Amino acid sequence: MSESIIILMIGVSTLLGALGLIGLIWAVKTGQFDDASKFTDATRFDNEEDLQEAVKMQKKREERKKKLEEERIKKENNYRPPD
């Protein structure tokens, strides 16, 4: 091989490596890898029954949160300041 081909290959590989590093740094700074629950849920709920149970639990949490919010609003509406 000639020297010019080797220099060209080194230059192109350095450029591609730098682009990859820049892309990785951008992804980390913008939070592309911040969804840790996605990976932990995949390992915890690896079969269909566990996944269905997780969905039921999530619905219960949402219903409970909604109920608590309704109770809080009801208490605020029934509030009477002392005379």
DSSP file (Angstrom, degrees, kcal/mol; ACC not computed):
  #  RESIDUE AA STRUCTURE BP1 BP2  ACC     N-H-->O    O-->H-N    N-H-->O    O-->H-N    TCO  KAPPA ALPHA  PHI   PSI    X-CA   Y-CA   Z-CA
    1    1 A M              0   0    0      0, 0.0     2,-0.2     0, 0.0     0, 0.0   0.000 360.0 360.0 360.0 149.5    0.0    0.0    0.0
    2    2 A S     >  -     0   0    0      1,-0.1     4,-1.5     4,-0.0     3,-0.3  -0.494 360.0-115.8 -88.5 162.7    1.1    3.5   -0.6
    3    3 A E  H  > S+     0   0    0      1,-0.2     4,-2.4     2,-0.2     5,-0.2   0.846 111.8  58.5 -64.3 -35.4    1.6    6.1    2.0
    4    4 A S  H  > S+     0   0    0      1,-0.2     4,-2.2     2,-0.2    -1,-0.2   0.865 104.5  51.1 -67.0 -35.3   -1.2    8.3    0.7
    5    5 A I  H  > S+     0   0    0     -3,-0.3     4,-2.5     2,-0.2    -1,-0.2   0.924 111.1  48.0 -66.8 -43.3   -3.8    5.6    1.1
    6    6 A I  H  X S+     0   0    0     -4,-1.5     4,-2.4     2,-0.2    -2,-0.2   0.908 112.2  49.0 -63.9 -42.7   -2.8    4.9    4.7
    7    7 A I  H  X S+     0   0    0     -4,-2.4     4,-2.3     2,-0.2    -1,-0.2   0.899 111.8  49.6 -63.7 -40.5   -2.9    8.7    5.5
    8    8 A L  H  X S+     0   0    0     -4,-2.2     4,-2.6     2,-0.2    -2,-0.2   0.914 111.0  49.1 -64.3 -43.2   -6.3    8.9    3.9
    9    9 A M  H  X S+     0   0    0     -4,-2.5     4,-2.4     1,-0.2    -2,-0.2   0.901 111.9  48.5 -64.4 -40.9   -7.6    5.9    5.9
   10   10 A I  H  X S+     0   0    0     -4,-2.4     4,-2.2     2,-0.2    -1,-0.2   0.910 112.7  48.9 -64.6 -42.2   -6.3    7.3    9.2
   11   11 A G  H  X S+     0   0    0     -4,-2.3     4,-2.2     2,-0.2    -2,-0.2   0.922 113.1  45.8 -64.2 -45.0   -7.9   10.7    8.4
   12   12 A V  H  X S+     0   0    0     -4,-2.6     4,-2.5     2,-0.2     5,-0.2   0.917 113.6  48.8 -66.2 -43.1  -11.3    9.3    7.5
   13   13 A S  H  X S+     0   0    0     -4,-2.4     4,-2.2    -5,-0.2    -1,-0.2   0.878 111.3  50.5 -66.3 -36.1  -11.3    7.0   10.6
   14   14 A T  H  X S+     0   0    0     -4,-2.2     4,-2.3    -5,-0.2    -1,-0.2   0.912 111.2  48.9 -65.3 -42.4  -10.3    9.9   12.9
   15   15 A L  H  X S+     0   0    0     -4,-2.2     4,-2.3     2,-0.2    -2,-0.2   0.922 112.5  47.3 -63.3 -45.0  -13.1   12.0   11.4
   16   16 A L  H  X S+     0   0    0     -4,-2.5     4,-2.2     1,-0.2    -1,-0.2   0.888 112.0  50.6 -65.3 -39.0  -15.7    9.2   11.9
   17   17 A G  H  X S+     0   0    0     -4,-2.2     4,-2.3     2,-0.2    -1,-0.2   0.904 110.1  49.7 -63.9 -41.3  -14.5    8.6   15.4
   18   18 A A  H  X S+     0   0    0     -4,-2.3     4,-2.6     2,-0.2    -2,-0.2   0.904 110.1  50.8 -64.9 -41.1  -14.8   12.3   16.2
   19   19 A L  H  X S+     0   0    0     -4,-2.3     4,-2.3     1,-0.2    -2,-0.2   0.905 110.6  49.5 -62.7 -40.9  -18.3   12.4   14.8
   20   20 A G  H  X S+     0   0    0     -4,-2.2     4,-2.2     2,-0.2    -2,-0.2   0.910 111.6  48.3 -63.3 -42.4  -19.3    9.4   16.9
   21   21 A L  H  X S+     0   0    0     -4,-2.3     4,-2.5     2,-0.2    -2,-0.2   0.902 111.1  50.3 -65.0 -42.0  -17.9   11.0   20.0
   22   22 A I  H  X S+     0   0    0     -4,-2.6     4,-2.4     1,-0.2    -2,-0.2   0.908 110.7  50.2 -62.6 -41.7  -19.7   14.3   19.3
   23   23 A G  H  X S+     0   0    0     -4,-2.3     4,-2.3     2,-0.2    -2,-0.2   0.900 111.1  48.7 -63.3 -41.2  -22.9   12.4   18.8
   24   24 A L  H  X S+     0   0    0     -4,-2.2     4,-2.2     2,-0.2    -2,-0.2   0.922 111.5  48.5 -64.9 -44.7  -22.5   10.5   22.1
   25   25 A I  H  X S+     0   0    0     -4,-2.5     4,-2.4     1,-0.2    -2,-0.2   0.910 111.9  50.2 -62.6 -42.4  -21.7   13.7   24.0
   26   26 A W  H  X S+     0   0    0     -4,-2.4     4,-2.1     1,-0.2    -1,-0.2   0.921 110.2  50.2 -60.8 -44.2  -24.8   15.4   22.5
   27   27 A A  H  <>S+     0   0    0     -4,-2.3     5,-2.6     1,-0.2     6,-0.4   0.888 111.9  47.2 -64.4 -39.4  -27.0   12.5   23.4
   28   28 A V  H ><5S+     0   0    0     -4,-2.2     3,-0.9     1,-0.2    -1,-0.2   0.915 112.7  49.0 -68.4 -42.2  -25.8   12.5   27.0
   29   29 A K  H 3<5S+     0   0    0     -4,-2.4    -2,-0.2     1,-0.2    -1,-0.2   0.835 111.2  49.0 -68.5 -32.1  -26.2   16.3   27.4
   30   30 A T  T 3<5S-     0   0    0     -4,-2.1    -1,-0.2    -5,-0.2    -2,-0.2   0.454 116.3-111.5 -89.2   0.6  -29.7   16.3   26.0
   31   31 A G  T X 5 +     0   0    0     -3,-0.9     3,-1.3    -4,-0.4    -3,-0.2   0.779  65.8 146.6  82.5  27.6  -30.9   13.4   28.3
   32   32 A Q  T 3 <S+     0   0    0     -5,-2.6     3,-0.3     1,-0.3    -4,-0.2   0.740  76.7  44.1 -68.6 -21.5  -31.3   10.7   25.7
   33   33 A F  T 3  S+     0   0    0     -6,-0.4    -1,-0.3     1,-0.2    -5,-0.1   0.126  83.1 101.2-108.7  19.7  -30.2    8.0   28.1
   34   34 A D    <   +     0   0    0     -3,-1.3     2,-1.8     1,-0.1     3,-0.3   0.502  49.7  97.4 -85.9  -3.7  -32.2    9.2   31.2
   35   35 A D    >>  +     0   0    0     -3,-0.3     4,-0.7     1,-0.2     3,-0.5  -0.536  38.9 155.1 -87.4  74.7  -35.1    6.7   30.9
   36   36 A A  H 3>  +     0   0    0     -2,-1.8     4,-2.0     1,-0.2     3,-0.4   0.801  64.7  65.1 -71.6 -28.8  -33.7    4.2   33.5
   37   37 A S  H 3> S+     0   0    0     -3,-0.3     4,-2.8     1,-0.2     5,-0.3   0.806  91.8  64.2 -66.9 -27.1  -37.2    2.8   34.3
   38   38 A K  H <> S+     0   0    0     -3,-0.5     4,-1.3     1,-0.2    -1,-0.2   0.924 108.7  39.0 -60.1 -44.1  -37.5    1.4   30.7
   39   39 A F  H  X S+     0   0    0     -4,-0.7     4,-1.2    -3,-0.4    -2,-0.2   0.871 116.9  48.6 -77.0 -37.7  -34.6   -0.9   31.3
   40   40 A T  H  X S+     0   0    0     -4,-2.0     4,-2.2     1,-0.2    -2,-0.2   0.885 110.6  51.5 -71.1 -36.4  -35.5   -1.9   34.8
   41   41 A D  H  X S+     0   0    0     -4,-2.8     4,-2.6     1,-0.2    -1,-0.2   0.865 105.0  57.6 -65.5 -34.7  -39.1   -2.6   33.9
   42   42 A A  H  < S+     0   0    0     -4,-1.3    -1,-0.2    -5,-0.3    -2,-0.2   0.847 112.2  40.3 -65.1 -33.1  -37.9   -4.8   31.1
   43   43 A T  H  < S+     0   0    0     -4,-1.2     3,-0.4    -3,-0.1    -2,-0.2   0.829 117.7  47.0 -84.6 -32.3  -36.0   -7.0   33.5
   44   44 A R  H  < S+     0   0    0     -4,-2.2     2,-0.7     1,-0.2    -2,-0.2   0.894 118.6  38.9 -74.5 -39.5  -38.6   -7.0   36.3
   45   45 A F     <  +     0   0    0     -4,-2.6    -1,-0.2    -5,-0.2    -2,-0.1  -0.625  69.5 146.5-112.8  71.8  -41.6   -7.7   34.1
   46   46 A D        +     0   0    0     -2,-0.7     2,-0.3    -3,-0.4    -1,-0.2   0.557  58.8  52.4 -90.7  -7.1  -40.2  -10.3   31.6
   47   47 A N  S  > S-     0   0    0     -3,-0.2     4,-1.9     1,-0.1     5,-0.1  -0.808  89.8-107.5-122.9 171.8  -43.3  -12.3   31.1
   48   48 A E  H  > S+     0   0    0     -2,-0.3     4,-2.5     1,-0.2     5,-0.2   0.868 113.8  53.2 -67.5 -39.3  -46.9  -11.4   30.2
   49   49 A E  H  > S+     0   0    0      1,-0.2     4,-2.3     2,-0.2    -1,-0.2   0.922 110.1  48.0 -63.4 -43.4  -48.5  -12.0   33.6
   50   50 A D  H  > S+     0   0    0      1,-0.2     4,-2.2     2,-0.2    -1,-0.2   0.896 111.5  50.9 -63.6 -38.9  -46.0   -9.7   35.3
   51   51 A L  H  X S+     0   0    0     -4,-1.9     4,-1.9     2,-0.2    -2,-0.2   0.905 110.1  48.7 -66.1 -41.4  -46.5   -7.1   32.7
   52   52 A Q  H  X S+     0   0    0     -4,-2.5     4,-2.2     1,-0.2    -2,-0.2   0.892 110.7  51.4 -64.7 -39.0  -50.3   -7.2   33.1
   53   53 A E  H  X S+     0   0    0     -4,-2.3     4,-2.4     1,-0.2    -2,-0.2   0.888 108.1  52.1 -64.3 -38.9  -49.9   -7.0   36.9
   54   54 A A  H  X S+     0   0    0     -4,-2.2     4,-2.2     2,-0.2    -1,-0.2   0.886 108.4  50.8 -64.9 -38.1  -47.7   -3.9   36.4
   55   55 A V  H  X S+     0   0    0     -4,-1.9     4,-2.3     2,-0.2    -2,-0.2   0.913 110.1  49.8 -65.3 -42.2  -50.4   -2.3   34.3
   56   56 A K  H  X S+     0   0    0     -4,-2.2     4,-2.3     1,-0.2    -2,-0.2   0.912 110.5  50.0 -61.7 -42.8  -53.0   -3.0   36.9
   57   57 A M  H  X S+     0   0    0     -4,-2.4     4,-2.3     1,-0.2    -1,-0.2   0.900 109.7  51.0 -63.3 -40.5  -50.8   -1.5   39.6
   58   58 A Q  H  X S+     0   0    0     -4,-2.2     4,-2.3     2,-0.2    -1,-0.2   0.905 109.8  49.7 -64.1 -41.3  -50.2    1.6   37.5
   59   59 A K  H  X S+     0   0    0     -4,-2.3     4,-2.6     2,-0.2    -2,-0.2   0.904 109.7  51.6 -63.7 -40.8  -54.0    2.1   37.0
   60   60 A K  H  X S+     0   0    0     -4,-2.3     4,-2.6     2,-0.2    -2,-0.2   0.909 109.4  50.4 -61.7 -41.5  -54.6    1.7   40.7
   61   61 A R  H  X S+     0   0    0     -4,-2.3     4,-2.5     2,-0.2    -2,-0.2   0.924 111.6  47.6 -61.7 -44.0  -52.0    4.4   41.4
   62   62 A E  H  X S+     0   0    0     -4,-2.3     4,-2.3     2,-0.2    -2,-0.2   0.907 112.6  48.7 -65.5 -41.1  -53.6    6.7   38.9
   63   63 A E  H  X S+     0   0    0     -4,-2.6     4,-2.6     2,-0.2    -2,-0.2   0.911 112.5  48.8 -63.8 -42.0  -57.1    6.1   40.3
   64   64 A R  H  X S+     0   0    0     -4,-2.6     4,-2.6     2,-0.2    -2,-0.2   0.903 111.3  49.7 -63.8 -41.5  -55.8    6.7   43.9
   65   65 A K  H  X S+     0   0    0     -4,-2.5     4,-2.0     2,-0.2    -1,-0.2   0.908 111.9  48.3 -63.6 -41.9  -54.1    9.9   42.8
   66   66 A K  H  X S+     0   0    0     -4,-2.3     4,-2.3     2,-0.2    -2,-0.2   0.909 111.5  50.1 -64.9 -42.0  -57.3   11.1   41.1
   67   67 A K  H  X S+     0   0    0     -4,-2.6     4,-2.4     2,-0.2    -2,-0.2   0.916 110.4  49.5 -63.5 -44.1  -59.3   10.2   44.2
   68   68 A L  H  X S+     0   0    0     -4,-2.6     4,-2.3     1,-0.2    -1,-0.2   0.889 110.3  51.0 -62.4 -38.9  -56.9   12.1   46.5
   69   69 A E  H  X S+     0   0    0     -4,-2.0     4,-2.3     2,-0.2    -1,-0.2   0.905 109.9  49.6 -65.7 -41.1  -57.1   15.1   44.2
   70   70 A E  H  X S+     0   0    0     -4,-2.3     4,-2.4     2,-0.2    -2,-0.2   0.906 111.3  49.6 -63.4 -41.4  -60.9   15.1   44.3
   71   71 A E  H  X S+     0   0    0     -4,-2.4     4,-2.4     2,-0.2    -2,-0.2   0.892 109.9  51.1 -64.1 -39.5  -60.9   14.9   48.1
   72   72 A R  H  X S+     0   0    0     -4,-2.3     4,-2.1     2,-0.2    -2,-0.2   0.918 111.6  46.8 -64.5 -42.9  -58.4   17.8   48.3
   73   73 A I  H  X S+     0   0    0     -4,-2.3     4,-2.2     2,-0.2    -2,-0.2   0.899 111.2  52.3 -65.4 -39.9  -60.6   19.9   46.0
   74   74 A K  H  X S+     0   0    0     -4,-2.4     4,-1.7     1,-0.2    -2,-0.2   0.914 109.6  48.9 -62.7 -42.9  -63.7   18.9   48.0
   75   75 A K  H  < S+     0   0    0     -4,-2.4     4,-0.4     1,-0.2    -1,-0.2   0.889 110.5  51.2 -63.3 -39.4  -62.0   20.0   51.3
   76   76 A E  H >< S+     0   0    0     -4,-2.1     3,-0.7     1,-0.2    -1,-0.2   0.887 110.2  48.9 -66.0 -37.5  -61.0   23.3   49.8
   77   77 A N  H 3< S+     0   0    0     -4,-2.2    -1,-0.2     1,-0.2    -2,-0.2   0.809 112.6  47.9 -72.1 -29.2  -64.5   24.0   48.6
   78   78 A N  T 3< S+     0   0    0     -4,-1.7    -1,-0.2    -5,-0.2     2,-0.2   0.390  84.4 123.3 -90.8   3.4  -66.0   23.1   52.0
   79   79 A Y    <   -     0   0    0     -3,-0.7    -3,-0.0    -4,-0.4    -4,-0.0  -0.465  37.7-175.5 -71.2 131.1  -63.5   25.3   53.9
   80   80 A R        -     0   0    0     -2,-0.2     3,-0.1     0, 0.0    -2,-0.0  -0.995  22.8-129.3-125.2 125.5  -64.9   28.0   56.1
   81   81 A P        -     0   0    0      0, 0.0     2,-0.0     0, 0.0     0, 0.0  -0.402  36.3 -95.7 -70.6 151.5  -62.6   30.4   57.9
   82   82 A P              0   0    0      0, 0.0     0, 0.0     0, 0.0     0, 0.0  -0.350 360.0 360.0 -66.4 146.9  -63.2   30.8   61.6
   83   83 A D              0   0    0     -3,-0.1     0, 0.0    -2,-0.0     0, 0.0   0.454 360.0 360.0 -80.3 360.0  -65.4   33.7   62.7
